[in-house]
Amino acid sequence: MSSSPSSDYEPMFTRPGEASVAPRHLIPPQGSLPATARQIVEDETILDGNARLNLATFVSTWMDDDAKQVYTSSFDKNMIDKDEYPQTAAIEDNCWHMLANLWNAPDASGAIGTSTVGSSEACMLGGLAFKRRWQQARRAAGKDTSTPNLVMSSAVQVCWEKFCNYFDVEPRYVPISEEHKTLDGHDLATYVDENTIGVVAIMGVTYTGMYEPVAAIAAALDEIQKDTGLDIPIHVDGASGAMIAPFLQPDLVWDFRLERVHSISTSGHKYGLVYPGLGWVVWREEKWLPEDLVFKVSYLGGEMPTFALNFSRPGAQVLLQYYLFLRLGFEGYRAVQQESQDVAKYLSAGIAGLDAFELWNDGSDIPVFAWRLKDGHTKNWTLYHLQDRLRMRGWLVPAYPMPADLEQITVQRIVVRNGLSMDLAADLLDAITAEVAHLDALTAPMPSDHPDSAFHH
Ligand SMILES: Cc1ncc(COP(=O)(O)O)c(C=O)c1O
Protein backbone atom coordinates (compact mmCIF):
# COMPACT_ATOMS: atom_id res chain seq x y z
CA MET A 1 0.00 0.00 0.00
CA SER A 2 1.47 3.33 -0.95
CA SER A 3 0.91 6.53 0.94
CA SER A 4 1.54 10.05 -0.30
CA PRO A 5 4.86 11.32 0.97
CA SER A 6 4.67 13.55 3.98
CA SER A 7 5.32 17.18 3.10
CA ASP A 8 8.36 16.85 5.37
CA TYR A 9 10.00 15.00 2.49
CA GLU A 10 9.16 17.52 -0.21
CA PRO A 11 12.10 19.47 -1.60
CA MET A 12 13.09 22.57 0.31
CA PHE A 13 11.16 25.79 -0.35
CA THR A 14 8.46 23.92 -2.29
CA ARG A 15 6.28 22.79 0.62
CA PRO A 16 2.81 24.22 1.12
CA GLY A 17 3.27 27.63 2.67
CA GLU A 18 6.83 27.96 1.39
CA ALA A 19 6.19 28.35 -2.31
CA SER A 20 3.89 31.35 -1.83
CA VAL A 21 4.03 34.82 -0.29
CA ALA A 22 3.05 34.65 3.38
CA PRO A 23 -0.07 36.69 4.18
CA ARG A 24 0.72 40.14 5.52
CA HIS A 25 -2.43 41.41 7.22
CA LEU A 26 -4.76 38.40 7.52
CA ILE A 27 -4.30 35.35 9.71
CA PRO A 28 -4.07 32.51 7.14
CA PRO A 29 -7.15 30.25 7.10
CA GLN A 30 -5.00 27.12 7.56
CA GLY A 31 -1.88 26.58 9.61
CA SER A 32 1.44 25.25 8.36
CA LEU A 33 4.11 22.91 9.62
CA PRO A 34 6.08 24.35 12.56
CA ALA A 35 9.28 24.15 10.48
CA THR A 36 7.64 26.09 7.66
CA ALA A 37 6.30 28.84 9.91
CA ARG A 38 9.66 29.10 11.62
CA GLN A 39 11.47 29.26 8.28
CA ILE A 40 9.28 32.15 7.17
CA VAL A 41 9.76 34.08 10.41
CA GLU A 42 13.50 33.56 10.36
CA ASP A 43 13.78 34.42 6.67
CA GLU A 44 11.76 37.62 6.99
CA THR A 45 13.93 38.81 9.88
CA ILE A 46 17.16 38.18 7.94
CA LEU A 47 16.39 41.60 6.52
CA ASP A 48 16.85 43.21 9.94
CA GLY A 49 20.21 44.72 10.82
CA ASN A 50 22.66 42.58 12.78
CA ALA A 51 22.05 43.28 16.48
CA ARG A 52 25.74 42.97 17.42
CA LEU A 53 26.65 45.63 14.85
CA ASN A 54 23.86 47.91 16.03
CA LEU A 55 25.82 50.71 17.66
CA ALA A 56 22.70 52.89 17.88
CA THR A 57 21.13 50.97 20.73
CA PHE A 58 21.99 51.08 24.41
CA VAL A 59 20.22 47.78 24.92
CA SER A 60 22.01 44.46 25.46
CA THR A 61 22.63 42.35 22.41
CA TRP A 62 24.81 39.69 23.97
CA MET A 63 24.50 37.38 26.98
CA ASP A 64 26.44 34.23 27.81
CA ASP A 65 25.17 30.67 27.40
CA ASP A 66 24.32 30.18 31.08
CA ALA A 67 22.19 33.30 30.93
CA LYS A 68 20.42 31.83 27.92
CA GLN A 69 19.64 28.74 29.99
CA VAL A 70 18.26 30.86 32.82
CA TYR A 71 16.16 32.63 30.18
CA THR A 72 14.84 29.45 28.56
CA SER A 73 13.94 27.92 31.89
CA SER A 74 11.98 30.99 33.01
CA PHE A 75 10.38 32.70 30.03
CA ASP A 76 7.01 31.25 31.07
CA LYS A 77 6.94 33.23 34.31
CA ASN A 78 4.71 36.25 34.68
CA MET A 79 6.22 38.77 37.09
CA ILE A 80 2.82 39.77 38.45
CA ASP A 81 2.03 36.21 39.68
CA LYS A 82 3.73 36.88 42.97
CA ASP A 83 1.63 34.35 44.85
CA GLU A 84 2.38 31.61 42.30
CA TYR A 85 6.07 32.48 41.92
CA PRO A 86 7.05 33.72 45.38
CA GLN A 87 10.73 33.05 44.77
CA THR A 88 10.79 35.20 41.65
CA ALA A 89 9.06 37.92 43.67
CA ALA A 90 11.66 37.57 46.43
CA ILE A 91 14.47 37.78 43.86
CA GLU A 92 12.97 40.99 42.43
CA ASP A 93 13.00 42.37 45.96
CA ASN A 94 16.63 41.31 46.44
CA CYS A 95 17.67 42.99 43.20
CA TRP A 96 16.25 46.43 43.94
CA HIS A 97 17.69 46.27 47.47
CA MET A 98 21.09 45.55 45.87
CA LEU A 99 20.59 48.59 43.67
CA ALA A 100 19.55 50.75 46.65
CA ASN A 101 22.85 49.78 48.28
CA LEU A 102 24.82 50.26 45.06
CA TRP A 103 23.35 53.77 44.84
CA ASN A 104 24.27 54.52 48.46
CA ALA A 105 20.83 54.69 50.05
CA PRO A 106 21.48 55.61 53.71
CA ASP A 107 19.40 52.59 54.78
CA ALA A 108 18.42 50.20 51.98
CA SER A 109 15.88 48.51 54.26
CA GLY A 110 13.98 51.81 54.42
CA ALA A 111 14.09 52.29 50.62
CA ILE A 112 11.43 51.05 48.21
CA GLY A 113 11.73 49.95 44.62
CA THR A 114 10.42 47.82 41.81
CA SER A 115 11.36 46.32 38.48
CA THR A 116 9.67 47.65 35.33
CA VAL A 117 9.72 46.85 31.62
CA GLY A 118 12.40 49.48 31.03
CA SER A 119 13.57 52.95 31.98
CA SER A 120 10.57 54.60 30.34
CA GLU A 121 8.14 52.95 32.74
CA ALA A 122 10.58 53.52 35.63
CA CYS A 123 10.85 57.24 34.78
CA MET A 124 7.07 57.55 34.55
CA LEU A 125 6.72 56.03 38.02
CA GLY A 126 9.31 58.49 39.33
CA GLY A 127 7.41 61.35 37.70
CA LEU A 128 4.06 60.13 39.02
CA ALA A 129 5.40 59.98 42.57
CA PHE A 130 6.61 63.59 42.20
CA LYS A 131 3.28 64.73 40.86
CA ARG A 132 1.21 63.03 43.55
CA ARG A 133 3.40 64.32 46.40
CA TRP A 134 3.25 67.85 45.02
CA GLN A 135 -0.56 67.61 44.67
CA GLN A 136 -0.94 66.34 48.21
CA ALA A 137 1.21 69.13 49.63
CA ARG A 138 -0.60 71.78 47.60
CA ARG A 139 -4.05 70.49 48.57
CA ALA A 140 -3.04 70.37 52.23
CA ALA A 141 -2.03 74.03 51.91
CA GLY A 142 -5.29 74.90 50.13
CA LYS A 143 -3.43 75.76 46.92
CA ASP A 144 -4.20 75.23 43.25
CA THR A 145 -2.99 71.96 41.68
CA SER A 146 -3.92 72.56 38.05
CA THR A 147 -0.55 73.53 36.55
CA PRO A 148 2.27 71.20 37.60
CA ASN A 149 5.56 71.47 35.72
CA LEU A 150 8.71 69.38 35.46
CA VAL A 151 12.12 70.95 34.79
CA MET A 152 14.71 69.13 32.69
CA SER A 153 17.25 69.53 29.94
CA SER A 154 16.15 69.93 26.34
CA ALA A 155 18.18 66.76 25.70
CA VAL A 156 15.96 64.46 27.80
CA GLN A 157 14.95 61.15 26.33
CA VAL A 158 11.51 61.04 24.73
CA CYS A 159 10.06 59.12 27.72
CA TRP A 160 9.96 62.41 29.67
CA GLU A 161 8.06 64.14 26.89
CA LYS A 162 5.65 61.22 26.99
CA PHE A 163 5.33 61.46 30.76
CA CYS A 164 4.44 65.15 30.55
CA ASN A 165 2.02 64.54 27.68
CA TYR A 166 0.28 61.49 29.17
CA PHE A 167 0.04 62.80 32.72
CA ASP A 168 -0.71 66.46 32.07
CA VAL A 169 2.45 68.04 33.33
CA GLU A 170 4.01 71.08 31.65
CA PRO A 171 7.52 70.23 30.44
CA ARG A 172 10.02 73.02 31.10
CA TYR A 173 13.09 72.45 29.01
CA VAL A 174 16.35 74.15 29.89
CA PRO A 175 18.10 74.42 26.51
CA ILE A 176 21.56 72.96 26.21
CA SER A 177 24.17 75.03 24.39
CA GLU A 178 27.83 74.93 23.41
CA GLU A 179 28.68 76.50 26.83
CA HIS A 180 26.22 74.38 28.81
CA LYS A 181 26.32 71.00 27.14
CA THR A 182 24.12 69.51 29.86
CA LEU A 183 21.69 70.71 32.53
CA ASP A 184 24.20 71.98 35.10
CA GLY A 185 22.25 74.17 37.50
CA HIS A 186 22.98 77.32 35.48
CA ASP A 187 19.95 79.65 35.40
CA LEU A 188 17.78 77.03 37.12
CA ALA A 189 16.00 79.66 39.24
CA THR A 190 14.35 81.08 36.12
CA TYR A 191 12.72 77.73 35.36
CA VAL A 192 11.45 76.46 38.73
CA ASP A 193 8.54 77.85 40.68
CA GLU A 194 5.94 76.74 43.21
CA ASN A 195 4.37 74.45 40.58
CA THR A 196 7.56 72.54 39.89
CA ILE A 197 7.04 68.91 40.92
CA GLY A 198 10.71 68.07 40.46
CA VAL A 199 13.86 68.30 38.37
CA VAL A 200 15.19 65.47 36.19
CA ALA A 201 18.96 64.96 36.09
CA ILE A 202 20.30 62.58 33.49
CA MET A 203 23.22 60.30 34.13
CA GLY A 204 24.21 59.57 30.59
CA VAL A 205 22.45 62.00 28.23
CA THR A 206 21.03 59.94 25.37
CA TYR A 207 22.35 62.23 22.62
CA THR A 208 25.96 62.18 23.77
CA GLY A 209 26.47 59.95 26.81
CA MET A 210 27.54 62.87 29.04
CA TYR A 211 26.70 62.94 32.73
CA GLU A 212 24.72 65.85 34.09
CA PRO A 213 26.40 67.15 37.27
CA VAL A 214 23.73 66.05 39.75
CA ALA A 215 25.58 67.53 42.75
CA ALA A 216 25.73 70.96 41.03
CA ILE A 217 22.01 70.75 40.21
CA ALA A 218 21.29 69.83 43.85
CA ALA A 219 23.44 72.76 45.02
CA ALA A 220 21.52 75.14 42.73
CA LEU A 221 18.26 73.83 44.20
CA ASP A 222 19.65 74.33 47.73
CA GLU A 223 20.25 77.98 46.85
CA ILE A 224 16.75 78.28 45.42
CA GLN A 225 15.34 76.80 48.62
CA LYS A 226 17.28 79.33 50.70
CA ASP A 227 15.88 82.17 48.62
CA THR A 228 12.30 81.01 48.07
CA GLY A 229 11.56 78.18 50.52
CA LEU A 230 10.77 75.83 47.61
CA ASP A 231 12.05 72.32 48.34
CA ILE A 232 12.32 70.70 44.91
CA PRO A 233 13.34 67.05 44.60
CA ILE A 234 15.51 65.42 41.91
CA HIS A 235 14.84 62.22 39.99
CA VAL A 236 18.02 60.82 38.45
CA ASP A 237 17.35 59.23 35.09
CA GLY A 238 20.26 56.84 35.21
CA ALA A 239 19.04 54.73 32.29
CA SER A 240 22.66 54.02 31.36
CA GLY A 241 24.87 55.81 33.88
CA ALA A 242 23.39 54.39 37.07
CA MET A 243 24.96 51.07 36.08
CA ILE A 244 28.27 52.65 35.04
CA ALA A 245 29.11 55.38 37.58
CA PRO A 246 29.11 53.10 40.68
CA PHE A 247 31.74 50.92 39.00
CA LEU A 248 33.85 53.35 36.99
CA GLN A 249 33.46 56.67 38.84
CA PRO A 250 32.81 55.61 42.47
CA ASP A 251 33.84 59.02 43.82
CA LEU A 252 31.38 60.94 41.68
CA VAL A 253 28.53 62.04 43.96
CA TRP A 254 25.30 61.76 41.98
CA ASP A 255 23.13 59.27 43.86
CA PHE A 256 21.34 58.87 47.21
CA ARG A 257 24.35 60.44 48.93
CA LEU A 258 22.53 63.62 47.86
CA GLU A 259 19.48 63.99 50.06
CA ARG A 260 17.63 65.85 47.34
CA VAL A 261 17.74 62.78 45.09
CA HIS A 262 14.44 61.11 45.93
CA SER A 263 14.47 58.47 43.21
CA ILE A 264 16.77 56.85 40.67
CA SER A 265 15.84 54.76 37.64
CA THR A 266 17.91 52.60 35.35
CA SER A 267 17.52 50.11 32.52
CA GLY A 268 18.46 46.59 33.55
CA HIS A 269 18.60 45.97 29.82
CA LYS A 270 21.26 48.61 29.13
CA TYR A 271 24.44 48.57 31.24
CA GLY A 272 22.62 46.23 33.65
CA LEU A 273 23.59 43.83 30.82
CA VAL A 274 20.24 41.94 30.57
CA TYR A 275 18.35 41.31 27.31
CA PRO A 276 15.50 43.80 26.54
CA GLY A 277 12.55 44.12 28.85
CA LEU A 278 13.88 45.30 32.22
CA GLY A 279 14.08 48.55 34.18
CA TRP A 280 14.38 49.49 37.84
CA VAL A 281 13.32 52.41 39.99
CA VAL A 282 14.24 52.93 43.63
CA TRP A 283 13.11 55.63 46.09
CA ARG A 284 15.66 56.70 48.71
CA GLU A 285 13.04 56.41 51.44
CA GLU A 286 9.63 54.83 51.44
CA LYS A 287 8.03 58.18 52.30
CA TRP A 288 8.89 59.57 48.86
CA LEU A 289 6.52 57.09 47.18
CA PRO A 290 2.95 58.19 48.05
CA GLU A 291 1.05 55.25 49.48
CA ASP A 292 -2.07 55.91 47.43
CA LEU A 293 -0.16 55.07 44.23
CA VAL A 294 0.55 51.57 45.46
CA PHE A 295 -1.75 48.62 44.71
CA LYS A 296 -1.75 45.29 46.50
CA VAL A 297 -1.57 41.87 44.85
CA SER A 298 -1.99 38.63 46.75
CA TYR A 299 1.22 37.00 47.85
CA LEU A 300 1.65 33.92 50.02
CA GLY A 301 -1.84 34.34 51.36
CA GLY A 302 -1.02 37.96 52.22
CA GLU A 303 -0.60 41.08 50.15
CA MET A 304 2.34 42.46 48.21
CA PRO A 305 2.55 46.14 47.20
CA THR A 306 3.02 46.86 43.49
CA PHE A 307 3.49 50.12 41.66
CA ALA A 308 3.61 49.67 37.88
CA LEU A 309 1.94 50.79 34.67
CA ASN A 310 1.76 47.22 33.37
CA PHE A 311 0.12 44.23 34.99
CA SER A 312 1.60 41.17 33.24
CA ARG A 313 5.22 41.27 32.15
CA PRO A 314 8.10 38.83 31.89
CA GLY A 315 9.68 37.54 35.10
CA ALA A 316 12.64 36.03 33.24
CA GLN A 317 14.46 39.34 32.88
CA VAL A 318 14.44 39.85 36.64
CA LEU A 319 15.98 36.39 37.08
CA LEU A 320 18.59 37.26 34.44
CA GLN A 321 19.49 40.38 36.41
CA TYR A 322 19.91 38.31 39.57
CA TYR A 323 21.98 35.79 37.59
CA LEU A 324 24.30 38.58 36.47
CA PHE A 325 24.63 40.12 39.94
CA LEU A 326 25.72 36.69 41.20
CA ARG A 327 27.77 35.76 38.15
CA LEU A 328 29.74 39.01 37.89
CA GLY A 329 29.68 40.46 41.39
CA PHE A 330 30.82 44.06 41.86
CA GLU A 331 34.29 43.32 40.52
CA GLY A 332 32.94 41.57 37.42
CA TYR A 333 30.64 44.49 36.59
CA ARG A 334 33.56 46.87 37.08
CA ALA A 335 35.74 44.86 34.71
CA VAL A 336 33.01 44.57 32.04
CA GLN A 337 32.18 48.29 32.14
CA GLN A 338 35.88 49.19 32.13
CA GLU A 339 36.42 47.10 29.02
CA SER A 340 33.52 48.86 27.26
CA GLN A 341 35.01 52.18 28.25
CA ASP A 342 38.46 51.18 26.98
CA VAL A 343 36.88 50.27 23.63
CA ALA A 344 34.94 53.58 23.56
CA LYS A 345 38.09 55.59 24.24
CA TYR A 346 40.04 53.62 21.64
CA LEU A 347 37.35 54.40 19.07
CA SER A 348 36.94 58.04 20.05
CA ALA A 349 40.71 58.58 19.88
CA GLY A 350 40.79 56.96 16.44
CA ILE A 351 37.91 59.10 15.20
CA ALA A 352 39.45 62.28 16.68
CA GLY A 353 42.59 61.37 14.73
CA LEU A 354 40.74 61.73 11.41
CA ASP A 355 40.98 65.20 9.91
CA ALA A 356 37.29 65.34 9.13
CA PHE A 357 36.00 65.16 12.70
CA GLU A 358 35.82 66.86 16.02
CA LEU A 359 34.62 64.99 19.13
CA TRP A 360 31.62 66.23 21.12
CA ASN A 361 32.80 64.00 24.00
CA ASP A 362 35.13 61.04 24.29
CA GLY A 363 33.26 58.28 26.16
CA SER A 364 34.81 58.91 29.55
CA ASP A 365 31.43 59.19 31.32
CA ILE A 366 29.44 56.24 29.97
CA PRO A 367 31.09 54.34 27.08
CA VAL A 368 29.19 56.43 24.55
CA PHE A 369 30.51 59.32 22.49
CA ALA A 370 29.50 61.58 19.65
CA TRP A 371 31.36 63.58 17.04
CA ARG A 372 30.62 66.11 14.32
CA LEU A 373 32.17 67.18 11.05
CA LYS A 374 34.74 69.93 11.50
CA ASP A 375 33.45 73.29 10.30
CA GLY A 376 34.53 73.85 6.71
CA HIS A 377 35.85 70.31 6.19
CA THR A 378 33.67 69.55 3.17
CA LYS A 379 30.60 70.63 1.25
CA ASN A 380 30.36 67.28 -0.54
CA TRP A 381 29.08 65.00 2.19
CA THR A 382 27.49 64.88 5.64
CA LEU A 383 27.45 62.45 8.54
CA TYR A 384 24.22 61.04 7.08
CA HIS A 385 26.21 59.90 4.05
CA LEU A 386 28.81 58.31 6.27
CA GLN A 387 25.99 56.58 8.19
CA ASP A 388 24.71 55.15 4.86
CA ARG A 389 28.17 54.02 3.74
CA LEU A 390 28.76 52.22 7.04
CA ARG A 391 25.36 50.60 6.81
CA MET A 392 26.38 49.03 3.50
CA ARG A 393 29.07 47.22 5.48
CA GLY A 394 26.59 46.15 8.18
CA TRP A 395 27.55 48.77 10.81
CA LEU A 396 24.64 50.77 12.24
CA VAL A 397 26.05 54.09 13.45
CA PRO A 398 23.33 56.76 13.61
CA ALA A 399 23.69 60.41 12.64
CA TYR A 400 21.08 62.85 13.97
CA PRO A 401 20.49 66.50 14.83
CA MET A 402 21.11 67.71 18.38
CA PRO A 403 18.03 68.86 20.34
CA ALA A 404 16.29 72.25 20.25
CA ASP A 405 18.61 75.28 20.04
CA LEU A 406 21.47 73.14 18.74
CA GLU A 407 19.50 71.41 16.01
CA GLN A 408 21.74 72.90 13.33
CA ILE A 409 24.49 70.61 14.63
CA THR A 410 24.51 67.06 13.32
CA VAL A 411 26.38 64.46 15.32
CA GLN A 412 27.08 60.78 14.92
CA ARG A 413 27.20 58.52 17.96
CA ILE A 414 28.60 55.15 18.99
CA VAL A 415 27.27 53.22 21.98
CA VAL A 416 29.84 50.68 23.10
CA ARG A 417 28.27 47.70 24.86
CA ASN A 418 29.58 44.45 26.25
CA GLY A 419 30.05 42.36 23.12
CA LEU A 420 31.77 45.03 20.99
CA SER A 421 35.26 43.63 21.42
CA MET A 422 38.46 45.55 20.80
CA ASP A 423 39.00 43.35 17.75
CA LEU A 424 35.61 44.25 16.23
CA ALA A 425 36.22 47.90 17.15
CA ALA A 426 39.46 47.84 15.13
CA ASP A 427 37.45 46.62 12.12
CA LEU A 428 34.94 49.42 12.67
CA LEU A 429 37.68 52.04 12.80
CA ASP A 430 39.13 50.68 9.55
CA ALA A 431 35.67 50.89 7.97
CA ILE A 432 35.17 54.50 9.12
CA THR A 433 38.62 55.48 7.88
CA ALA A 434 38.04 53.87 4.47
CA GLU A 435 34.59 55.39 4.04
CA VAL A 436 35.79 58.87 5.01
CA ALA A 437 38.55 58.54 2.41
CA HIS A 438 35.94 57.48 -0.15
CA LEU A 439 33.70 60.46 0.67
CA ASP A 440 36.60 62.90 0.78
CA ALA A 441 37.58 61.81 -2.73
CA LEU A 442 34.22 62.96 -4.17
CA THR A 443 34.50 65.77 -6.65
CA ALA A 444 30.90 66.98 -6.32
CA PRO A 445 28.32 67.07 -3.52
CA MET A 446 26.27 63.98 -2.70
CA PRO A 447 22.50 64.46 -3.08
CA SER A 448 20.99 65.28 0.28
CA ASP A 449 17.68 63.60 1.05
CA HIS A 450 17.87 63.09 4.79
CA PRO A 451 14.96 64.55 6.73
CA ASP A 452 16.12 66.06 9.99
CA SER A 453 14.33 63.40 11.98
CA ALA A 454 14.37 63.61 15.75
CA PHE A 455 16.35 60.96 17.52
CA HIS A 456 14.41 58.83 19.92
CA HIS A 457 16.78 56.28 21.39
C1 LIG B 1 18.47 58.81 29.49
C2 LIG B 1 17.42 57.82 29.05
N1 LIG B 1 16.26 57.74 29.72
C3 LIG B 1 15.30 56.86 29.37
C4 LIG B 1 15.47 56.00 28.31
C5 LIG B 1 14.38 55.03 27.94
O1 LIG B 1 14.81 53.76 28.29
P1 LIG B 1 14.05 52.42 27.90
O2 LIG B 1 14.41 52.18 26.49
O3 LIG B 1 14.68 51.42 28.85
O4 LIG B 1 12.59 52.60 28.14
C6 LIG B 1 16.68 56.04 27.57
C7 LIG B 1 16.89 55.15 26.41
O5 LIG B 1 17.87 55.25 25.71
C8 LIG B 1 17.68 56.96 27.96
O6 LIG B 1 18.86 57.04 27.31
The ligand as a Tripos MOL2 file, in Angstrom:
@<TRIPOS>MOLECULE
LIG
   16    16     1     0     0
SMALL
NO_CHARGES

@<TRIPOS>ATOM
      1 C1         18.4660   58.8150   29.4950 C.3       1 LIG1
      2 C2         17.4220   57.8180   29.0480 C.ar      1 LIG1
      3 N1         16.2600   57.7370   29.7190 N.ar      1 LIG1
      4 C3         15.2970   56.8640   29.3720 C.ar      1 LIG1
      5 C4         15.4720   56.0010   28.3060 C.ar      1 LIG1
      6 C5         14.3780   55.0320   27.9420 C.3       1 LIG1
      7 O1         14.8120   53.7570   28.2930 O.3       1 LIG1
      8 P1         14.0530   52.4190   27.9020 P.3       1 LIG1
      9 O2         14.4090   52.1790   26.4860 O.co2     1 LIG1
     10 O3         14.6760   51.4180   28.8450 O.co2     1 LIG1
     11 O4         12.5900   52.6010   28.1440 O.co2     1 LIG1
     12 C6         16.6800   56.0430   27.5730 C.ar      1 LIG1
     13 C7         16.8900   55.1550   26.4140 C.2       1 LIG1
     14 O5         17.8670   55.2460   25.7100 O.2       1 LIG1
     15 C8         17.6790   56.9590   27.9620 C.ar      1 LIG1
     16 O6         18.8600   57.0430   27.3070 O.3       1 LIG1
@<TRIPOS>BOND
     1     1     2 1
     2     2     3 ar
     3     2    15 ar
     4     3     4 ar
     5     4     5 ar
     6     5     6 1
     7     5    12 ar
     8     6     7 1
     9     7     8 1
    10     8     9 2
    11     8    10 1
    12     8    11 1
    13    12    13 1
    14    12    15 ar
    15    13    14 2
    16    15    16 1
@<TRIPOS>SUBSTRUCTURE
     1 LIG1         1 GROUP 0 **** ****
